[in-house]
Amino acid sequence: MTAETSVLKTPEAAPVTVHTHTLASTGGTRIAVRDYAAPTVAPRGAVVVAGAMGVPQNYYAPLAQWLARQGWRVHTFDYRGSGDSRPDTAHGGLRGFKADLLDWARDYEAVVDHAHQANAGQAVHLLGHSLGAQLPGLMGNGHKVSGLLGVATGSGYWRENAPQLKHSALFLWFFLVPVFTRLFGYFPGKRLGAVGDLPTGVIRQWRRWCLNPHYSVGAEGEAARQSYARVQFPVLALAMTDDEMMTAQGLESLMALYTHAPRRVLRLSPADVAVRRLGHFGAFRDEHQAVLWPRIQQYLSNLPQAVQV
């Protein structure tokens, strides 16, 4: 992928430049990144947006553009083997592609390094959707991060899934994943209507996490526990009361992994932002830019103060 820059204009706001390029990650892998900025607006700081499992960075483009118009330098990306970081089908695509969740944590690190260098002297915040708020505990460059805002996140342990998800989760872990990864050489989630296409190493490791009561720390052991314990930046979790996947129990379990981080949970109902539905994915839809997105910006701006207890 070659680097390119485009300009987005809206009739009521400053133009936003979008610089599309790739970054080097571990193992010689390059990942697709987009940098959003409004050059005519005074900068507030930087935000790295990290997506949920199987959700491409394009899904977060409306919020990224809106945040850029408010003065944030926003960096979105696709984990290796997904979205624009997916290997060319002509060269085998995902069949046999080597990647796991620890590799994805390294990709996340690479984007944080990039944001830190590109925005020298400015705070770098993380805005993590679901998985995007789980992986920071496994990153090694937390000293470059000023805070994490997690949206619709929590532990993926199956017993802490929302009630309507538990039975389908067991079907996923004990039938769909073992059978179809063996047949296809990757997980063909798009065909199955489950999660999305994922490298075999990612989905199998995620299976181990989701079947372990202590999630990532339980599955990965002492090194992972110590990694989460080293996080000292503030963590603020924004929970949707109508989330069809995550539960309050699951969120508390995830937050407990960040042992030494200042942390706080805020619960948001659809009525709080005058909508009928938010759910697991709704916060990033552009219909929420009038009410919810200004709140998200406020949470980012006040992140260290917001988590004080």
Secondary structure, 3 states (H helix, E strand, C coil): CCCEEEEEEECCEEEEEEEEEEEECHHHCEEEEEEEECCCCCCCEEEEEECCCCCCHHHHHHHHHHHHHCCEEEEEECCCCCHHHCCCHHHCCCCCCCCCHHHHHHHHHHHHHHHHHHCCCCCEEEEEEHHHHCHHHHCCCHHHCCEEEEECCCCCCHHHCCHHHHHHHHHHHHHHHHHHHHHHCEEEHHHHCCCCEEEHHHHHHHHHHHCCCCHHHHHHCHHHHHHHHCCCCCEEEEEECCCCCCCHHHHHHHHHHCCCCCEEEEEECHHHHCCCCCCCCHHHCHHHCCCHHHHHHHHHHCHHHHCCC
